Amino acid sequence: MRKVGVVPTSREVSSSPQRWGVFPAHDISFTQFLTSQYRTAAEHLGFSASDVETLITELSVALRPWGDHPIGPCPKVPSFVSADGFPAEMSLSWRERRPELRVLFESLGDEPTPAGCQRAGRSLTERLAERPGVDLHRYHLVEDLFVSEDPRLNRPTIWHSLAWRPGESTRYKTYFNPQAGSTDPADVLDRTTEAMGRLGLASSWSSVRMWMPEMMDRGNEIEFAALDLADSPNARVKVYFRINARSLEDLDAVASLASGHDSERAARVWRSLYHGQDKAEGEEPMVCLAFREGSAQPDEANLYLRLPGNAESDEDAAARTADLMRTEGLDPASYLDMIEALAPRPPSAMTGLQDLLAYRTKAPDRPADIGVYLRFSVYDQPVEP
């Protein structure tokens, strides 16, 4: 999830010590490319052959009809999902030491405009109602708050993700843009507050809302909102904050609003990644607060820490991630093999495949959830602001 204003120019990228690893995918379709990457990752994570084929089919259906189009040499509608405008990313996480594989994407419309993408995203949401376990009741309560008659270029429209791990059904999530109608921080806060009220989360949101003036004064902003498309007591509503000051203090202040956040453990991870400094380099880190019905405050805080600009290469990023996995009792061997298999060139000679390291604590005596977000650069240069 990029921020256009801080994406480096093509000159800066070209002169950096490590070049983006670019995938030669212009002549194949979005679906061919994404399902190939998904298959590679799933096989390295040890998913069964039958599960992999089922998941490939689900992903292919979700990407229709635009997924059948060739990727091409440049994006027709640059997506906010990735720095180069590619409309999808893949991520993997380990919750309770069990692997989960996810794909997030922005649907492309027949009309190559943000409005066309918004229509395609809304249409997919309705089609997902046919999937087992999907419930759109909460989505319909708030959709009108996050769509626009004239959505802006280089901002999110309606995004989706699908996630799967062994022994569970595929889960779907929708992402919204709280800045859809206005970028004014007060308007964004009002829109988010209205949505949380409609979703029955006014009380738990108030524990965050009371701190928002101070948070906004420090430059932190609400970036995304998302909800699980499920009718379940465990279904989440998530609010994402961009930490524009890039400081550990600001990140921890937001994350500490969640009951499960462990500041001490999070600080160790931060300082390990950011070379002992309390200030991050490169693009801003983010925090996601997860809300559930019946809780007095957010249950969880997921930290998203940037790897490019802080790790020397994708090889270095993988090594840092592997060290963290070992600390949490995970064997990183399959992850390291997966990065080697996915990378379009030797990981020691590139950067950008591993974009975000995610870290979430739940209780002192439980392992943290760890995640890595993967970007597939196919267009060779970032989208200009």
RARACOR-V799822 format. One record per backbone hydrogen bond with DSSP energy under -1.0 kcal/mol. CO is the residue of the C=O (numbers start at 1). NH is the residue of the N-H. E is the energy in kcal/mol with one decimal. If there is no record, write none. Layout:
co=CO nh=NH e=E
co=CO nh=NH e=E
This chain:
co=3 nh=6 e=-1.8
co=4 nh=7 e=-1.4
co=9 nh=13 e=-2.4
co=10 nh=14 e=-2.4
co=11 nh=15 e=-1.7
co=13 nh=16 e=-1.0
co=19 nh=351 e=-1.6
co=23 nh=25 e=-1.8
co=25 nh=28 e=-1.2
co=26 nh=72 e=-2.4
co=28 nh=71 e=-2.8
co=29 nh=33 e=-2.3
co=30 nh=34 e=-2.8
co=31 nh=35 e=-2.6
co=32 nh=36 e=-1.6
co=33 nh=37 e=-2.2
co=34 nh=38 e=-2.6
co=35 nh=39 e=-2.6
co=36 nh=40 e=-2.1
co=37 nh=41 e=-2.4
co=38 nh=42 e=-2.9
co=39 nh=43 e=-2.5
co=40 nh=44 e=-1.8
co=41 nh=45 e=-1.6
co=42 nh=47 e=-2.3
co=43 nh=46 e=-1.0
co=48 nh=52 e=-2.5
co=49 nh=53 e=-2.1
co=50 nh=54 e=-2.0
co=51 nh=55 e=-2.6
co=52 nh=56 e=-2.4
co=53 nh=57 e=-2.0
co=54 nh=58 e=-2.1
co=55 nh=59 e=-2.6
co=56 nh=60 e=-2.4
co=57 nh=61 e=-2.2
co=58 nh=62 e=-2.1
co=59 nh=63 e=-1.6
co=61 nh=64 e=-1.1
co=63 nh=67 e=-2.8
co=65 nh=68 e=-1.6
co=66 nh=69 e=-1.9
co=67 nh=31 e=-2.8
co=69 nh=30 e=-1.7
co=80 nh=2 e=-1.7
co=82 nh=85 e=-1.4
co=83 nh=383 e=-2.9
co=85 nh=79 e=-1.7
co=87 nh=106 e=-2.4
co=89 nh=104 e=-2.5
co=90 nh=374 e=-3.9
co=91 nh=102 e=-3.0
co=92 nh=372 e=-2.5
co=93 nh=100 e=-2.3
co=94 nh=370 e=-1.4
co=95 nh=98 e=-1.9
co=98 nh=95 e=-2.1
co=100 nh=93 e=-2.3
co=101 nh=164 e=-2.0
co=102 nh=91 e=-2.3
co=103 nh=162 e=-1.9
co=104 nh=89 e=-2.4
co=105 nh=160 e=-2.3
co=111 nh=113 e=-2.6
co=113 nh=117 e=-2.0
co=114 nh=118 e=-2.4
co=115 nh=119 e=-2.3
co=116 nh=120 e=-2.1
co=117 nh=121 e=-2.4
co=118 nh=122 e=-2.4
co=119 nh=123 e=-2.4
co=120 nh=124 e=-2.2
co=121 nh=125 e=-2.0
co=122 nh=126 e=-1.7
co=123 nh=127 e=-1.9
co=124 nh=128 e=-2.3
co=127 nh=130 e=-1.8
co=128 nh=131 e=-2.3
co=131 nh=134 e=-1.8
co=136 nh=140 e=-2.5
co=137 nh=141 e=-1.1
co=139 nh=142 e=-1.1
co=139 nh=143 e=-1.7
co=142 nh=145 e=-1.8
co=143 nh=146 e=-1.7
co=159 nh=175 e=-2.0
co=160 nh=105 e=-2.8
co=161 nh=173 e=-2.1
co=162 nh=103 e=-2.0
co=163 nh=171 e=-2.7
co=164 nh=101 e=-2.6
co=165 nh=168 e=-1.7
co=171 nh=163 e=-2.4
co=172 nh=229 e=-2.5
co=173 nh=161 e=-2.0
co=174 nh=227 e=-2.2
co=175 nh=159 e=-1.7
co=176 nh=225 e=-1.6
co=177 nh=180 e=-1.8
co=184 nh=188 e=-2.5
co=185 nh=189 e=-2.4
co=186 nh=190 e=-2.3
co=187 nh=191 e=-2.5
co=188 nh=192 e=-2.3
co=189 nh=193 e=-2.6
co=190 nh=194 e=-2.4
co=191 nh=195 e=-2.2
co=192 nh=196 e=-2.4
co=193 nh=197 e=-1.9
co=194 nh=198 e=-2.2
co=195 nh=199 e=-1.7
co=196 nh=201 e=-3.1
co=197 nh=200 e=-1.5
co=201 nh=205 e=-2.5
co=202 nh=206 e=-1.8
co=205 nh=208 e=-1.6
co=205 nh=209 e=-3.4
co=206 nh=210 e=-1.8
co=208 nh=211 e=-1.6
co=209 nh=212 e=-1.1
co=211 nh=215 e=-2.3
co=212 nh=216 e=-3.2
co=213 nh=217 e=-2.1
co=214 nh=218 e=-1.3
co=215 nh=220 e=-2.0
co=216 nh=219 e=-1.7
co=221 nh=242 e=-2.7
co=224 nh=240 e=-2.5
co=225 nh=176 e=-3.9
co=226 nh=238 e=-3.2
co=227 nh=174 e=-2.2
co=228 nh=230 e=-1.8
co=229 nh=135 e=-1.0
co=230 nh=232 e=-1.1
co=232 nh=235 e=-1.8
co=236 nh=228 e=-2.3
co=237 nh=291 e=-3.0
co=238 nh=226 e=-2.4
co=239 nh=289 e=-2.7
co=240 nh=223 e=-3.0
co=241 nh=287 e=-2.3
co=242 nh=221 e=-1.7
co=242 nh=244 e=-1.2
co=243 nh=246 e=-1.6
co=246 nh=280 e=-3.2
co=247 nh=251 e=-2.2
co=248 nh=252 e=-2.9
co=249 nh=253 e=-1.9
co=250 nh=254 e=-1.7
co=251 nh=255 e=-2.6
co=252 nh=256 e=-2.5
co=254 nh=257 e=-1.6
co=255 nh=258 e=-2.0
co=258 nh=261 e=-1.1
co=262 nh=266 e=-2.3
co=263 nh=267 e=-2.4
co=264 nh=268 e=-1.6
co=265 nh=269 e=-1.8
co=266 nh=270 e=-2.6
co=267 nh=271 e=-2.6
co=268 nh=272 e=-1.8
co=269 nh=273 e=-2.1
co=270 nh=274 e=-3.1
co=271 nh=276 e=-3.3
co=274 nh=277 e=-2.2
co=278 nh=248 e=-2.5
co=285 nh=243 e=-2.5
co=286 nh=304 e=-2.9
co=287 nh=241 e=-3.4
co=288 nh=302 e=-2.7
co=289 nh=239 e=-2.2
co=290 nh=299 e=-2.3
co=291 nh=237 e=-2.0
co=292 nh=295 e=-1.6
co=298 nh=259 e=-2.7
co=299 nh=260 e=-1.6
co=300 nh=290 e=-2.2
co=302 nh=288 e=-2.5
co=303 nh=359 e=-1.8
co=304 nh=286 e=-2.1
co=305 nh=357 e=-2.8
co=307 nh=310 e=-2.1
co=307 nh=311 e=-2.4
co=313 nh=317 e=-2.6
co=314 nh=318 e=-2.3
co=315 nh=319 e=-2.0
co=316 nh=320 e=-2.4
co=317 nh=321 e=-2.3
co=318 nh=322 e=-2.6
co=319 nh=323 e=-2.2
co=320 nh=324 e=-1.8
co=321 nh=325 e=-2.5
co=322 nh=326 e=-2.4
co=323 nh=327 e=-1.9
co=324 nh=328 e=-1.5
co=325 nh=330 e=-3.0
co=326 nh=329 e=-1.8
co=332 nh=336 e=-2.7
co=333 nh=337 e=-2.2
co=334 nh=338 e=-2.1
co=335 nh=339 e=-2.2
co=336 nh=340 e=-1.8
co=337 nh=341 e=-2.0
co=338 nh=342 e=-2.4
co=339 nh=343 e=-2.3
co=346 nh=349 e=-2.5
co=347 nh=314 e=-1.0
co=347 nh=315 e=-1.7
co=347 nh=350 e=-1.0
co=350 nh=314 e=-2.5
co=351 nh=21 e=-1.3
co=353 nh=375 e=-2.5
co=355 nh=307 e=-2.4
co=356 nh=373 e=-2.3
co=357 nh=305 e=-2.9
co=358 nh=371 e=-2.1
co=359 nh=303 e=-2.8
co=360 nh=369 e=-3.1
co=363 nh=366 e=-1.8
co=369 nh=360 e=-2.1
co=370 nh=94 e=-2.8
co=371 nh=358 e=-3.2
co=372 nh=92 e=-2.1
co=373 nh=355 e=-2.9
co=373 nh=356 e=-1.1
co=374 nh=90 e=-1.9
co=377 nh=23 e=-3.0
